[in-house]
Amino acid sequence: MNDIKLHSEESEFSYSHNIWMIPLILVGLMWGVYIIEYLNGFNWNYLGIYPQSFYGLLGVFTGPFIHSSATHLLHNSLPFFILLAALIFFYREPWKWIFFLGLLSSGLMTWIFGRESYHIGASGLIYFLFGFLLCSGFIRKNKRLLTLSLGVCFLYGGMFWYIFPVDPSISWEGHSSGLIAGVILALLFRRRGPQRTNFQFDKTEFDEFFEEDGSLKESLPQNFVEEGTTSDGDIE
């Protein structure tokens, strides 16, 4: 009897230095900006997003690299590193587009709906990555991505509180904008990256057992009955 051949549609993952190098470079850049600012007594908060101001649009791209304190930056560094590394790992090809669109869309929503203040820090990007990975895991039903999503939910589940105005010193507008952008992009990119695992028989190997309409033949070849079944007819 011929061996059964199974085909999986799940993506094959392989190691790449980009998985950790790119997040490390970006986190290092954030720390470099803060150290220069601190040592020279600069205050670059004006490079953050300032809603409904033409000049404030620059903050969409510069705001994530500006932090108010070392504590603020320290709290953002680890989750940003982990979540961006996960995005690069699971979305080896389109991650650059996903990240850029997340940066742009979350920043623009903050610029449109935010309070008249400078919105700084990488929190908006963290919420974007969190929302994207969490939503992707559930809609794809991919075991690896779903495991990661549940782990993210367990570790950072308390993040949900900060999409609401619980603290006037925290940019809840940036957080909620990032989360919304992540969910939307997860839906738009649902056919890219890792997919649900599906197994299919190679039917060409079993033509002798099926009718032309795809139904199983009533009388199976004798060698199949002798080698592939028990006396009760159950496949071993």
Residue, then its C-alpha position, 0 to 999 in steps of 0.5 A: m500500500n502506498d504511504i499517505k502524503l500530508h501537505s501543510e500550508e503552515s509557514e516554515f520559520s527559520y532563524s534570522h539575525n533581523i529578528w533581534m537586531i532590528p528591535l535592538i537598533l531601534v531601542g538603542l536609538m531611543w536610548g541614544v536620543y534620551i542620553i544626548e537629551y539628558l547630558n546636554g540638558f535638552n528638552w525635545n518634547y516639541l518633537g512629539i505629536y501635537p494634535q491638529s497642528f501642521y508642525g505637530l505632524l512631524g511627531v508621527f515619526t519622531g515622537p516614538f523616539i522621545h521619552s520624558s524620563a529614564t523610567h518612561l523609556l525603561h518601561n517601554s524598551l522591553p515590550f517594544f523589543i519583544l513585540l517587534a521581534a515577534l512581528i519580524f519572526f512571524y511576518r518575515e516578508p511584510w513586516k516592514w509594511i505592517f510596521f510603517l503603516g502602524l506607525l503612520s496610522s496610529g500617529l495620525m489618529t493621535w494627531i486627529f483626536g488627541r488633546e492639545s499637548y505633546h504626545i511622546g514615547a513608543s507606547g503607541l507603537i507598543y499598543f499597535l504591535f500588541g493589538f496586531l499580534l493578539c488579533s492575528g492569533f485569534i483570526r488565523k487560528n495558527k497555533r504558534l501565533l495563538t500561543l504568542s498572542l495568549g502569552v502577550c495577553f497574559l503578560y501585558g493584559g493590564m495594558f487595556w486599562y490605559i486605553f482609557p483616560v485613567d491618568p491625565s499624564i498618560s496619552w491614552e489617545g496614543h494607546s487607543s489609536g495604536l490598539i485600533a490600528g493594530v486590529i485594523l491592520a491584522l484584518l487587512f493582512r489576514r492572508r499574509g504571514p502564518q496561516r491556519t495549519n491544514f492537512q490534505f491527502d494527495k488524492t492522486e495516490f489513491d485513485e483506485f479507491f475512489e469513484e469519479d464523483g469522489s465517493l469511496k468505492e464499495s468494493l476495495p482492492q483485495n491487497f488494501v483489505e489485507e494490508g490496511t484494515t483489521s477484520d472490523g474494517d478500521i484503518e490501523 
